[in-house]
């Protein structure tokens, strides 16, 4: 029988086979891309220009079902897996990387960590609102003197006082900090135990003694709100302790591997968008009487960018699939610790190469602040720093290799 498939259908089939995505996964990515292009992309320019936060967007994302992806339906979630969550993040990253960062801080760093580690009462209290997008979540780990050594150098403390814990200290560079309603915060409950004396708490923005000290303005990911948070005799109900006293390291380490796995889809989305912008610009921009896409050196750059993006795609998807099967007690060590560190190391540094060439293709236009490619370029450095710098990622990889 003759093959009546169109060239477009054949291309989809080839790309599906290459990426390893199922029909359902392709549909999730396509639907999330459509939503992001129509709802998130129109907000991107103003967010970048003004460090503006669109208050209506989280409830809209919640109404569409893009929060609580991994949460069971009993809590208002979709009951799907981490890989699906990564595909949604990839699509969001294409069209509004600042909102993608805020989305993942809420969805993965806070909501998913509560889902994995909290007790039933805590889940029922906080997850439904977070799945609806009416409660915004954040993670409070990094401190002014505790970044790469977040656990060992942590100075925020928590002291039991009757039916409460009293928190004192500060957290820095907290994504969603200025707008968060619910925060998963780490503090030392036993200084003598060092990193083994850390506990996790769910803190609400209205708890006495909690405040946003300052909102921080950034070079990139502008509009994704970032802040320094301060706890001054902040009283947290004892029932908001997550996972048991001095058990915070388990919560942190399992979450960090998943966080690293979920940075890669943002990188992939940004790189995909940069490649498309560069292709469009190369076909439109004329020099010496013809489009610059006709010049061999530009074609070489586009070919390199395509190859890098596709290698990013494969590493991102394989890392997500590995992270998909992590048990609650399996994070922070072994193969998954090595794989997630290697995945984000490679993907973030490769994205840097893609964006460097994208700006080169755009020439002077790429150097103008208001251009979209410039907005993407200003964002990329954060992804070589967040959730452990590239240097820390290399330490993790080498340690796991040598200890095997």
DRENDRENRO-288957 format. One record per residue (C-alpha): residue number from 1; residue in three letters; z, y, x. Coordinates in nm, 3 decimals, decimal comma. Layout:
N
<NUM 'ALA' <Z Y X>>
...
***
This chain:
404
<1 'UNK' <0,000 0,000 0,000>>
<2 'UNK' <-0,072 0,352 0,121>>
<3 'UNK' <0,217 0,568 0,249>>
<4 'UNK' <0,234 0,867 0,015>>
<5 'UNK' <0,533 1,034 0,185>>
<6 'UNK' <0,486 1,398 0,279>>
<7 'UNK' <0,524 1,530 0,638>>
<8 'UNK' <0,848 1,698 0,528>>
<9 'UNK' <0,982 1,369 0,392>>
<10 'UNK' <0,881 1,189 0,711>>
<11 'UNK' <1,062 1,451 0,919>>
<12 'UNK' <1,380 1,408 0,714>>
<13 'UNK' <1,356 1,032 0,754>>
<14 'UNK' <1,312 1,056 1,132>>
<15 'UNK' <1,597 1,306 1,169>>
<16 'UNK' <1,822 1,092 0,950>>
<17 'UNK' <1,753 0,787 1,165>>
<18 'UNK' <1,811 0,991 1,483>>
<19 'UNK' <2,138 1,145 1,367>>
<20 'UNK' <2,272 0,827 1,211>>
<21 'UNK' <2,366 1,002 0,888>>
<22 'UNK' <2,362 0,807 0,564>>
<23 'UNK' <2,190 0,938 0,250>>
<24 'UNK' <2,525 1,051 0,113>>
<25 'UNK' <2,613 1,229 0,437>>
<26 'UNK' <2,276 1,403 0,446>>
<27 'UNK' <2,337 1,521 0,090>>
<28 'UNK' <2,685 1,652 0,176>>
<29 'UNK' <2,541 1,849 0,469>>
<30 'UNK' <2,255 1,987 0,259>>
<31 'UNK' <2,482 2,096 -0,027>>
<32 'UNK' <2,734 2,258 0,208>>
<33 'UNK' <2,450 2,436 0,387>>
<34 'UNK' <2,317 2,571 0,055>>
<35 'UNK' <2,664 2,693 -0,047>>
<36 'UNK' <2,729 2,854 0,292>>
<37 'UNK' <2,393 3,030 0,303>>
<38 'UNK' <2,441 3,175 -0,044>>
<39 'UNK' <2,814 3,250 -0,047>>
<40 'UNK' <2,934 3,283 0,312>>
<41 'UNK' <2,640 3,433 0,500>>
<42 'UNK' <2,632 3,758 0,295>>
<43 'UNK' <2,992 3,826 0,408>>
<44 'UNK' <2,929 3,776 0,780>>
<45 'UNK' <2,804 4,121 0,881>>
<46 'UNK' <3,087 4,314 0,717>>
<47 'UNK' <3,344 4,073 0,854>>
<48 'UNK' <3,213 4,136 1,204>>
<49 'UNK' <3,178 4,512 1,161>>
<50 'UNK' <3,521 4,577 1,012>>
<51 'UNK' <3,738 4,272 1,096>>
<52 'UNK' <3,740 4,246 0,716>>
<53 'UNK' <3,887 3,955 0,520>>
<54 'UNK' <3,715 3,868 0,187>>
<55 'UNK' <4,012 3,779 -0,032>>
<56 'UNK' <3,801 3,615 -0,301>>
<57 'UNK' <3,628 3,359 -0,081>>
<58 'UNK' <3,901 3,096 -0,034>>
<59 'UNK' <3,950 3,043 -0,410>>
<60 'UNK' <3,571 3,021 -0,446>>
<61 'UNK' <3,554 2,758 -0,171>>
<62 'UNK' <3,835 2,571 -0,348>>
<63 'UNK' <3,658 2,583 -0,683>>
<64 'UNK' <3,350 2,432 -0,521>>
<65 'UNK' <3,552 2,141 -0,382>>
<66 'UNK' <3,532 2,224 -0,013>>
<67 'UNK' <3,908 2,226 0,046>>
<68 'UNK' <4,122 1,916 0,058>>
<69 'UNK' <3,823 1,707 0,165>>
<70 'UNK' <4,047 1,436 0,311>>
<71 'UNK' <4,325 1,469 0,051>>
<72 'UNK' <4,353 1,217 -0,236>>
<73 'UNK' <4,254 1,332 -0,584>>
<74 'UNK' <4,619 1,313 -0,690>>
<75 'UNK' <4,681 1,627 -0,483>>
<76 'UNK' <4,360 1,798 -0,596>>
<77 'UNK' <4,148 1,681 -0,304>>
<78 'UNK' <3,817 1,501 -0,276>>
<79 'UNK' <3,946 1,176 -0,122>>
<80 'UNK' <3,678 1,170 0,147>>
<81 'UNK' <3,701 1,129 0,525>>
<82 'UNK' <3,724 1,341 0,838>>
<83 'UNK' <3,355 1,290 0,917>>
<84 'UNK' <3,259 1,445 0,583>>
<85 'UNK' <3,492 1,734 0,661>>
<86 'UNK' <3,308 1,781 0,992>>
<87 'UNK' <2,969 1,797 0,819>>
<88 'UNK' <3,095 2,071 0,588>>
<89 'UNK' <3,230 2,261 0,887>>
<90 'UNK' <2,895 2,228 1,067>>
<91 'UNK' <2,716 2,386 0,771>>
<92 'UNK' <2,971 2,665 0,741>>
<93 'UNK' <2,941 2,729 1,114>>
<94 'UNK' <2,567 2,786 1,079>>
<95 'UNK' <2,604 3,072 0,835>>
<96 'UNK' <2,945 3,230 0,893>>
<97 'UNK' <3,127 3,098 1,197>>
<98 'UNK' <3,423 3,334 1,141>>
<99 'UNK' <3,491 3,186 0,799>>
<100 'UNK' <3,427 2,839 0,942>>
<101 'UNK' <3,711 2,898 1,188>>
<102 'UNK' <3,945 3,015 0,912>>
<103 'UNK' <3,837 2,717 0,700>>
<104 'UNK' <3,920 2,463 0,971>>
<105 'UNK' <4,254 2,629 1,053>>
<106 'UNK' <4,347 2,591 0,686>>
<107 'UNK' <4,181 2,258 0,615>>
<108 'UNK' <4,245 2,061 0,933>>
<109 'UNK' <4,522 2,226 1,133>>
<110 'UNK' <4,748 2,286 0,834>>
<111 'UNK' <4,645 2,093 0,520>>
<112 'UNK' <4,538 1,770 0,692>>
<113 'UNK' <4,842 1,774 0,922>>
<114 'UNK' <5,071 1,810 0,619>>
<115 'UNK' <4,881 1,530 0,449>>
<116 'UNK' <4,929 1,299 0,749>>
<117 'UNK' <5,290 1,381 0,830>>
<118 'UNK' <5,477 1,531 0,533>>
<119 'UNK' <5,686 1,346 0,278>>
<120 'UNK' <5,580 1,302 -0,083>>
<121 'UNK' <5,777 1,599 -0,217>>
<122 'UNK' <5,626 1,831 0,046>>
<123 'UNK' <5,275 1,708 -0,028>>
<124 'UNK' <5,314 1,761 -0,402>>
<125 'UNK' <5,455 2,108 -0,350>>
<126 'UNK' <5,195 2,248 -0,111>>
<127 'UNK' <4,872 2,046 -0,116>>
<128 'UNK' <4,745 2,130 -0,468>>
<129 'UNK' <4,747 2,505 -0,402>>
<130 'UNK' <4,587 2,455 -0,062>>
<131 'UNK' <4,315 2,238 -0,214>>
<132 'UNK' <4,246 2,512 -0,469>>
<133 'UNK' <4,231 2,779 -0,199>>
<134 'UNK' <4,503 2,979 -0,373>>
<135 'UNK' <4,738 2,907 -0,082>>
<136 'UNK' <4,604 2,980 0,267>>
<137 'UNK' <4,731 2,764 0,553>>
<138 'UNK' <4,782 2,823 0,925>>
<139 'UNK' <4,921 2,644 1,230>>
<140 'UNK' <5,190 2,809 1,445>>
<141 'UNK' <5,196 2,647 1,791>>
<142 'UNK' <5,079 2,884 2,069>>
<143 'UNK' <5,325 3,142 2,203>>
<144 'UNK' <5,297 3,443 2,438>>
<145 'UNK' <5,418 3,226 2,729>>
<146 'UNK' <5,309 2,887 2,601>>
<147 'UNK' <4,935 2,827 2,571>>
<148 'UNK' <4,798 2,533 2,770>>
<149 'UNK' <5,161 2,422 2,815>>
<150 'UNK' <5,239 2,474 2,447>>
<151 'UNK' <5,505 2,204 2,430>>
<152 'UNK' <5,679 2,232 2,764>>
<153 'UNK' <5,704 2,613 2,760>>
<154 'UNK' <5,784 2,657 2,391>>
<155 'UNK' <6,065 2,911 2,338>>
<156 'UNK' <6,080 2,932 1,960>>
<157 'UNK' <6,400 2,762 1,847>>
<158 'UNK' <6,533 2,614 1,524>>
<159 'UNK' <6,907 2,574 1,460>>
<160 'UNK' <7,053 2,380 1,167>>
<161 'UNK' <7,276 2,594 0,946>>
<162 'UNK' <7,391 2,410 0,637>>
<163 'UNK' <7,096 2,356 0,407>>
<164 'UNK' <6,861 2,560 0,627>>
<165 'UNK' <6,712 2,576 0,975>>
<166 'UNK' <6,721 2,919 1,139>>
<167 'UNK' <6,408 2,994 1,344>>
<168 'UNK' <6,387 3,252 1,622>>
<169 'UNK' <6,086 3,328 1,841>>
<170 'UNK' <5,721 3,425 1,814>>
<171 'UNK' <5,375 3,271 1,793>>
<172 'UNK' <5,055 3,428 1,925>>
<173 'UNK' <4,679 3,402 1,855>>
<174 'UNK' <4,744 3,239 1,518>>
<175 'UNK' <4,426 3,197 1,314>>
<176 'UNK' <4,483 3,298 0,949>>
<177 'UNK' <4,820 3,444 1,053>>
<178 'UNK' <4,785 3,776 0,868>>
<179 'UNK' <4,673 3,612 0,542>>
<180 'UNK' <4,854 3,276 0,545>>
<181 'UNK' <5,083 3,172 0,261>>
<182 'UNK' <5,191 2,843 0,422>>
<183 'UNK' <5,234 2,778 0,793>>
<184 'UNK' <5,305 2,458 0,985>>
<185 'UNK' <5,532 2,590 1,263>>
<186 'UNK' <5,675 2,416 1,569>>
<187 'UNK' <6,014 2,502 1,719>>
<188 'UNK' <6,265 2,346 1,957>>
<189 'UNK' <6,560 2,184 1,782>>
<190 'UNK' <6,702 2,040 2,105>>
<191 'UNK' <6,639 2,240 2,423>>
<192 'UNK' <6,783 1,968 2,645>>
<193 'UNK' <6,511 1,723 2,540>>
<194 'UNK' <6,225 1,953 2,644>>
<195 'UNK' <5,900 1,864 2,471>>
<196 'UNK' <6,074 1,571 2,300>>
<197 'UNK' <6,309 1,812 2,123>>
<198 'UNK' <6,044 1,985 1,912>>
<199 'UNK' <6,034 1,975 1,532>>
<200 'UNK' <5,775 2,082 1,275>>
<201 'UNK' <5,848 2,300 0,972>>
<202 'UNK' <5,659 2,427 0,670>>
<203 'UNK' <5,721 2,802 0,653>>
<204 'UNK' <5,625 3,021 0,359>>
<205 'UNK' <5,525 3,381 0,420>>
<206 'UNK' <5,807 3,514 0,199>>
<207 'UNK' <6,090 3,333 0,380>>
<208 'UNK' <6,351 3,585 0,503>>
<209 'UNK' <6,310 3,667 0,871>>
<210 'UNK' <5,937 3,592 0,894>>
<211 'UNK' <5,684 3,869 0,956>>
<212 'UNK' <5,338 3,935 1,095>>
<213 'UNK' <5,407 4,147 1,404>>
<214 'UNK' <5,049 4,257 1,464>>
<215 'UNK' <4,697 4,173 1,361>>
<216 'UNK' <4,474 4,115 1,665>>
<217 'UNK' <4,116 4,239 1,698>>
<218 'UNK' <3,881 4,009 1,882>>
<219 'UNK' <3,551 4,012 2,067>>
<220 'UNK' <3,411 3,735 1,849>>
<221 'UNK' <3,493 3,547 1,528>>
<222 'UNK' <3,572 3,888 1,386>>
<223 'UNK' <3,699 3,882 1,030>>
<224 'UNK' <3,871 3,550 1,086>>
<225 'UNK' <4,220 3,692 1,083>>
<226 'UNK' <4,436 3,645 1,393>>
<227 'UNK' <4,794 3,757 1,449>>
<228 'UNK' <5,120 3,748 1,637>>
<229 'UNK' <5,398 3,607 1,419>>
<230 'UNK' <5,768 3,674 1,463>>
<231 'UNK' <6,070 3,476 1,342>>
<232 'UNK' <6,399 3,666 1,342>>
<233 'UNK' <6,673 3,446 1,198>>
<234 'UNK' <6,406 3,308 0,966>>
<235 'UNK' <6,575 3,076 0,717>>
<236 'UNK' <6,373 2,765 0,636>>
<237 'UNK' <6,507 2,513 0,383>>
<238 'UNK' <6,602 2,183 0,547>>
<239 'UNK' <6,371 1,999 0,308>>
<240 'UNK' <6,077 2,176 0,480>>
<241 'UNK' <6,133 1,981 0,802>>
<242 'UNK' <5,822 1,767 0,857>>
<243 'UNK' <5,841 1,418 1,006>>
<244 'UNK' <6,207 1,426 1,106>>
<245 'UNK' <6,410 1,627 1,357>>
<246 'UNK' <6,282 1,614 1,717>>
<247 'UNK' <5,969 1,432 1,596>>
<248 'UNK' <5,731 1,726 1,629>>
<249 'UNK' <5,549 1,591 1,936>>
<250 'UNK' <5,405 1,310 1,724>>
<251 'UNK' <5,278 1,563 1,471>>
<252 'UNK' <5,134 1,788 1,742>>
<253 'UNK' <4,956 1,523 1,946>>
<254 'UNK' <4,791 1,345 1,655>>
<255 'UNK' <4,678 1,682 1,525>>
<256 'UNK' <4,540 1,806 1,858>>
<257 'UNK' <4,294 1,519 1,892>>
<258 'UNK' <4,166 1,585 1,541>>
<259 'UNK' <4,152 1,959 1,611>>
<260 'UNK' <3,936 1,901 1,919>>
<261 'UNK' <3,707 1,673 1,719>>
<262 'UNK' <3,670 1,945 1,457>>
<263 'UNK' <3,584 2,223 1,701>>
<264 'UNK' <3,258 2,051 1,790>>
<265 'UNK' <3,096 2,094 1,445>>
<266 'UNK' <3,149 2,471 1,466>>
<267 'UNK' <2,977 2,470 1,805>>
<268 'UNK' <2,691 2,263 1,664>>
<269 'UNK' <2,645 2,493 1,364>>
<270 'UNK' <2,636 2,804 1,584>>
<271 'UNK' <2,387 2,643 1,823>>
<272 'UNK' <2,163 2,530 1,538>>
<273 'UNK' <2,155 2,882 1,398>>
<274 'UNK' <2,086 3,032 1,741>>
<275 'UNK' <1,791 2,797 1,793>>
<276 'UNK' <1,643 2,883 1,454>>
<277 'UNK' <1,683 3,257 1,515>>
<278 'UNK' <1,517 3,219 1,854>>
<279 'UNK' <1,223 3,024 1,710>>
<280 'UNK' <1,172 3,288 1,441>>
<281 'UNK' <1,198 3,575 1,687>>
<282 'UNK' <0,962 3,412 1,939>>
<283 'UNK' <0,695 3,376 1,669>>
<284 'UNK' <0,736 3,734 1,545>>
<285 'UNK' <0,792 3,933 1,866>>
<286 'UNK' <0,465 4,037 2,034>>
<287 'UNK' <0,412 4,137 2,396>>
<288 'UNK' <0,084 4,180 2,581>>
<289 'UNK' <-0,094 4,143 2,250>>
<290 'UNK' <0,041 3,805 2,142>>
<291 'UNK' <0,364 3,640 2,022>>
<292 'UNK' <0,606 3,561 2,302>>
<293 'UNK' <0,610 3,203 2,168>>
<294 'UNK' <0,269 3,169 2,333>>
<295 'UNK' <0,420 3,217 2,679>>
<296 'UNK' <0,502 2,902 2,870>>
<297 'UNK' <0,839 3,024 2,995>>
<298 'UNK' <0,957 3,103 2,642>>
<299 'UNK' <0,837 2,763 2,526>>
<300 'UNK' <1,035 2,605 2,808>>
<301 'UNK' <1,349 2,783 2,695>>
<302 'UNK' <1,299 2,671 2,335>>
<303 'UNK' <1,244 2,312 2,448>>
<304 'UNK' <1,563 2,319 2,654>>
<305 'UNK' <1,757 2,465 2,362>>
<306 'UNK' <1,629 2,197 2,124>>
<307 'UNK' <1,726 1,920 2,366>>
<308 'UNK' <2,073 2,065 2,415>>
<309 'UNK' <2,131 2,105 2,040>>
<310 'UNK' <2,030 1,748 1,966>>
<311 'UNK' <2,256 1,615 2,241>>
<312 'UNK' <2,538 1,822 2,091>>
<313 'UNK' <2,465 1,669 1,750>>
<314 'UNK' <2,494 1,313 1,876>>
<315 'UNK' <2,815 1,374 2,072>>
<316 'UNK' <2,969 1,564 1,779>>
<317 'UNK' <2,893 1,292 1,525>>
<318 'UNK' <3,007 1,008 1,750>>
<319 'UNK' <3,333 1,188 1,828>>
<320 'UNK' <3,396 1,253 1,459>>
<321 'UNK' <3,335 0,888 1,376>>
<322 'UNK' <3,585 0,785 1,644>>
<323 'UNK' <3,841 1,035 1,513>>
<324 'UNK' <3,781 0,903 1,163>>
<325 'UNK' <3,968 0,582 1,242>>
<326 'UNK' <4,275 0,725 1,420>>
<327 'UNK' <4,596 0,587 1,277>>
<328 'UNK' <4,897 0,814 1,225>>
<329 'UNK' <5,059 0,693 1,549>>
<330 'UNK' <4,747 0,673 1,766>>
<331 'UNK' <4,684 1,035 1,867>>
<332 'UNK' <4,757 1,197 2,200>>
<333 'UNK' <4,674 0,903 2,423>>
<334 'UNK' <4,416 0,641 2,508>>
<335 'UNK' <4,046 0,640 2,429>>
<336 'UNK' <4,061 0,887 2,140>>
<337 'UNK' <4,246 1,141 2,355>>
<338 'UNK' <3,972 1,109 2,618>>
<339 'UNK' <3,680 1,103 2,374>>
<340 'UNK' <3,784 1,411 2,174>>
<341 'UNK' <3,851 1,608 2,493>>
<342 'UNK' <3,514 1,503 2,638>>
<343 'UNK' <3,336 1,580 2,312>>
<344 'UNK' <3,456 1,937 2,283>>
<345 'UNK' <3,420 1,995 2,659>>
<346 'UNK' <3,054 1,897 2,652>>
<347 'UNK' <2,964 2,053 2,317>>
<348 'UNK' <3,132 2,388 2,385>>
<349 'UNK' <2,982 2,426 2,733>>
<350 'UNK' <2,638 2,315 2,612>>
<351 'UNK' <2,657 2,566 2,326>>
<352 'UNK' <2,715 2,831 2,592>>
<353 'UNK' <2,384 2,735 2,754>>
<354 'UNK' <2,204 2,745 2,420>>
<355 'UNK' <2,334 3,092 2,336>>
<356 'UNK' <2,263 3,226 2,682>>
<357 'UNK' <1,899 3,130 2,647>>
<358 'UNK' <1,891 3,254 2,287>>
<359 'UNK' <1,995 3,602 2,398>>
<360 'UNK' <1,736 3,587 2,677>>
<361 'UNK' <1,463 3,502 2,426>>
<362 'UNK' <1,571 3,797 2,211>>
<363 'UNK' <1,565 4,033 2,510>>
<364 'UNK' <1,698 4,381 2,437>>
<365 'UNK' <1,752 4,294 2,071>>
<366 'UNK' <2,001 4,027 2,174>>
<367 'UNK' <2,209 4,286 2,358>>
<368 'UNK' <2,252 4,504 2,050>>
<369 'UNK' <2,597 4,461 1,888>>
<370 'UNK' <2,467 4,455 1,531>>
<371 'UNK' <2,214 4,175 1,584>>
<372 'UNK' <2,304 3,832 1,453>>
<373 'UNK' <2,235 3,662 1,785>>
<374 'UNK' <2,475 3,904 1,953>>
<375 'UNK' <2,740 3,816 1,694>>
<376 'UNK' <2,698 3,449 1,777>>
<377 'UNK' <2,702 3,513 2,151>>
<378 'UNK' <3,029 3,706 2,133>>
<379 'UNK' <3,194 3,414 1,954>>
<380 'UNK' <3,119 3,125 2,188>>
<381 'UNK' <3,380 3,181 2,460>>
<382 'UNK' <3,668 3,110 2,223>>
<383 'UNK' <3,545 2,755 2,177>>
<384 'UNK' <3,586 2,688 2,550>>
<385 'UNK' <3,948 2,806 2,523>>
<386 'UNK' <4,094 2,700 2,187>>
<387 'UNK' <4,279 2,368 2,145>>
<388 'UNK' <4,304 2,341 2,523>>
<389 'UNK' <4,075 2,516 2,770>>
<390 'UNK' <3,782 2,341 2,937>>
<391 'UNK' <4,006 2,293 3,240>>
<392 'UNK' <4,276 2,125 3,030>>
<393 'UNK' <4,013 1,905 2,869>>
<394 'UNK' <3,902 1,785 3,213>>
<395 'UNK' <4,262 1,706 3,305>>
<396 'UNK' <4,300 1,496 2,989>>
<397 'UNK' <3,977 1,306 3,053>>
<398 'UNK' <4,059 1,231 3,418>>
<399 'UNK' <4,418 1,129 3,342>>
<400 'UNK' <4,307 0,882 3,077>>
<401 'UNK' <4,038 0,740 3,307>>
<402 'UNK' <4,280 0,695 3,597>>
<403 'UNK' <4,558 0,545 3,387>>
<404 'UNK' <4,334 0,285 3,221>>
***
